[in-house]
C-alpha cells in the first residue's frame, strides 16, 4: 500500500488528491509531506506519534521503536 509511487491528481494549481481504500487525501502541491503509510510495515499513519516518527525517522512509531531497540541491543 505504499503511496509514493501512486499518481496524485491535480484539483487546481495549488492542490492535489488521491483516493486509497475509499479514503480521499488532499495535499498542497510543492509542499513536503510525509507518507500516509510506513515504508517498512505498510500500515497507515494514524497518530501524532506516528507523524513525528515519520518526520524524524521515515518510519511509524512502532517501527522506529523496533529500530532503536535493535540498535541499542547491538551496542
C-alpha positions in Angstrom: 0.0 0.0 0.0 3.0 2.3 -0.2 1.8 5.6 -1.8 4.9 7.3 -3.0 4.6 5.6 -6.5 0.9 6.3 -6.9 -0.3 9.2 -9.0 -1.8 12.2 -7.4 -4.4 14.1 -9.4 -4.4 17.9 -9.6 -7.5 19.6 -8.3 -6.3 23.1 -9.1 -2.9 24.8 -9.3 -2.5 24.6 -5.5 -3.9 21.2 -4.5 -3.8 17.5 -5.5 -5.8 14.5 -4.4 -5.6 10.7 -4.2 -8.1 8.1 -3.1 -6.9 4.9 -1.3 -9.2 2.3 0.1 -12.1 4.7 -0.2 -10.3 7.4 1.8 -9.7 10.7 -0.1 -6.5 12.6 0.7 -5.8 16.1 -0.3 -2.4 17.9 -0.1 -0.9 21.1 -1.2 1.3 20.9 -4.3 5.0 21.7 -3.8 4.9 21.1 -0.1 7.0 18.5 1.7 4.6 16.0 3.2 5.1 12.7 5.0 3.9 9.5 3.5 0.4 8.2 4.6 1.9 4.8 5.3 5.0 3.4 6.9 7.6 2.3 4.2 8.6 -0.6 6.3 5.4 -2.2 7.6 2.9 -0.5 5.1 0.5 0.4 8.0 -1.4 3.7 7.6 0.0 6.5 9.8 -2.8 7.2 12.3 -1.4 9.0 15.4 0.5 12.2 16.1 3.3 10.0 17.4 3.4 8.2 14.0 3.6 11.6 12.3 6.5 12.7 14.5 8.3 9.4 13.9 7.8 9.7 10.1 9.3 13.2 10.2 12.3 12.1 12.2 13.0 8.5 11.0 10.7 7.9 8.0 9.1 5.0 9.9 5.9 4.7 12.0 6.3 4.9 15.8 6.3 1.1 16.2 9.0 0.5 13.6 11.1 3.4 14.9 10.9 1.8 18.4 11.9 -1.6 16.9 14.8 0.1 15.1 16.0 2.0 18.2 15.8 -1.1 20.5 17.6 -3.3 17.9 20.4 -0.7 17.6 20.6 -0.4 21.3 21.0 -4.1 21.8 23.8 -4.2 19.2 25.9 -1.7 21.1 
